[in-house]
Amino acid sequence: MHTLWKPVHIAVTSFYVSVLLFSHCMAYEEGNHSSSHKNTNNKLYKVNQQKTSDIAVHGLLLWASTGFLMPLGILIIRGSIKAEPGSRRSKVLFYLHVGFQMLSVLLATVGAAMSLKKFENSFDNNHQKLGLALYGAILAQGLIGFFRPHRGKKERSYWYLIHWILGTIVSLVGIINIYTGLKAYHKRTLKSTTLWTILFTVEVSFIGLIYLFQDKLEYMKKQGVIIGSESSIQSSNQGIPQSQTQKELLPVACGRKRNALENFTVLIRPLVPHLLTAPRIVELGITITLITSFTKLIVRPGLGSITEATPSPSFSLNFTIPYLTFTFQLRILTVITLLLRSRLDKKGKRRYAKMFFHIVLERNMQLHPRYFGRNLRDNLVSKLMKDVEGTCSGRHGFVVAVTGIENIGKGLIRDGTGFVTFPVKYQCVVFRPFKGEILEAVVTMVNKMGFFAEAGPVQIFVSNHLIPDDMEFQSGDMPNYTTSDGSVKIQKDSEVRLKIIGTRVDATEIFCIGTIKDDFLGVINDPATV
């Protein structure tokens, strides 16, 4: 809290100094009011050419300080709010903000010194009174900026509140004082200031427009995603050949994995918004068991790679649909490599990437004229989900769920067929594993060369050279790899945690090579023991 009290003390001290100076000036004004009243009421100040030039320079300096650089610095620092902390863009914008504000304080100091030296400071008008208080606040704001606590400290929020309030007051009062200065300039020199007042008003309006635009930018982007009644389309049950745009390779169905992945996407779609914002130290593990096909899909979205952790007691929810049983588990994990990961993040050398991505793809959809009508959009969107969800491409990975439609272009009629082709741009969540990722998978086949496993739609092969040396292959009715003491066994339907060390990308499939030799890898659940 000691660091917090420094800017507070400076702000309070500067405020009292400004008040004392202001009170002294008011007393001075009262003392000389009777002697100067007749002169100020009946006499217009006539100044020579040198005095006029000094006033113009003073006004230019204070305009550059409080009327241009300070608002510009505020707009710049507001632009860095959405930048990632520590990124290059964030640092550049921050140092620009500091540079502009320091330059504005310097110009304000020069302007104030010039006013004290060359002008009559009787403080008989609002411009001089406001200017005195404003300069004290500018100095306080500059000093507070130098005592900025580091991000993450408790006093940082209090410092930010003081800095924000005082900065807002300084900017608003500075703009007001420029108007009072123009009025005082006109009174002393009898020169018209209408043009300068209009130009400054235009500048202030433009700055205010940018200020509001920064708040509404994301909202305006969303408003730009407009789907008209003509572009509301969805495919029918009619068999339609798949088309591809030049920009994006369309996903192609993955054969026998299609049914399992379709069931998976139906269940995971409502959870997509939560998965994309899941905290790093909380792992949402979803285990879906399909009793009819004896296939278990285990996916860990929201984190990318799995950190080494010790699971705590889990909460399970079971429910049954005819022929299918689904099990949902929410496990809170204690991260034991959090310190290492934070260091890697700070150095920018983190190797692991997230496996789930929210991207935008394009697809050409063909629709027969008989499906046109008020349900045109609904029909096409449902057909798009049916054709896209559960498919994969080597370029993007497996499409988990379609989350939104960005744009549907104008339809083009195909000669000779009557079909209309609509270009559709849609948002979707895709799943693509990378080298270094850690997954939980289900063993599907075991032989002396190693074993095959599946993690959702991904097929993974683990060679016998990538299995711990103390595990030996045992042939028989149920081939397996067993340790010498028989305590650990890998066989069909065993759940294993493995690390991906290589990937092979084809047009319609992604195949991975894995290992279980590293720490915290190996068998998670053996069906024989269960």
Helices and strands as residue ranges (DSSP letters): H 2-31, H 33-42, H 49-62, I 63-69, H 70-79, H 88-118, H 126-146, H 155-189, H 194-223, E 252-253, G 255-257, H 258-268, G 269-271, H 272-276, E 286-290, E 295-299, E 309-311, E 315-321, E 324-330, E 333-335, H 338-347, E 356-367, G 369-371, H 376-388, E 391-393, E 397-408, E 412-413, E 420-431, E 438-447, E 450-455, E 458-463, G 464-466, E 471-474, E 480-483, E 489-490, E 495-505, E 510-515, E 522-525
